[in-house]
């Protein structure tokens, strides 16, 4: 008898197999009893028929409760009407553990209750679909960069200084060396690696101590950050465009079932193909004004502004040439107009806001040193970063894509808290 997973049932039609899993729900119609089982790879209907199997096996149905664990032995049959498309004619059943008073029942539960029980909520079909899409996105990201010859470089999580700004740092004491900070980005280290390998990416958790309660913010999130030597802003936008198209189309191809379960309008995702619209910061302001929003030049776009702008397009839109005053110290300024940084943000359609932020980096030693001083950053913490401009400096560019916002957009979720197994927000750090 073959010991298999539910996702493999199609290969064992007409054969006897062994499955291990948990009870999702059950129902009875007299002499025939049905159990829907999940094993992490899928769901399957089990059928127990009285007088065909031993009475003690038939009666184990009565003992089983929601989320009880068990093993089942039986014959695989194709059944399109059954959950999962297959049915197991049960021959034997072994109970492993009886779950008592499982707290998440088929009735409606409030979001706070579900978040308090996130460790159990992950077992639901909806969360399975979302996190399988997340898995597919991450796999697509790795495949994309691997196929284009990028080298993965792991950046440190504990860093000696800020990357984006000093107001959103989580800090900790670091032995006798003073303070250290949880990373906001792996970018500065990716720049060093790009000077060694040409094309690199970092991929890992990042942290922002930002006191924001919006549906787009987490305090701990995952970010992938490519960096390319000898690349300017246009090269950066080309890469971001190709990258996002690849992710979305891969998810459609491999996770259509999950998207359909989430009732996602896949036709909107199918439109996410190059070329994407590219607009100047000034053009974005004009869109806001046409839509009745009084926006002042020099400000950064807020969540509402991003939503209004992105709703004008069916594809992600890239806004470039932001005012330098609202961008990070390391972004190169436009040589034709110093007011602007050679920066780009990509906004997802359907009101999901920024999913990518990137720029061409400042490659001139003297100018970068000046920017560090202007931002009151500790020079000693950036000496190694300045070395990149001392020894063989070249134009280079990169960007960061937030995994959770990308998952939220592709799955069309209301809040990013469902996009990661155990979300961290300003008011929640459990379970």
Secondary structure by P-SEA (a helix, b strand, c coil): cccccccccccccccccccccccccccccccbbbbbbbcccbbbbbbbbccccccccccccccccccccbbbbbbbbbbcccccccccccccccccccccccccccccccaaaaaaacccccccaaaaaaaaaaaaaaaaaaaaaaaabbbbbbbbcccccccccccccccccccccccccccccaaaaaaaaaaacccccccbbbbbccccccccccccbbbbbbbbccccaaaaaaaaaaaaaaaaaaaaaccaaaaaaaccccccccccccccccccaaaaaaaaaaacccccccccccaaaaaaaaaacccbbbbcccccccccccccccccccccccbbbbbbccccccccccccccccaaaaaaaaaaacccccccaaaaaaaaccccccccccccaaaaaaaaacccccccccccccccccccc
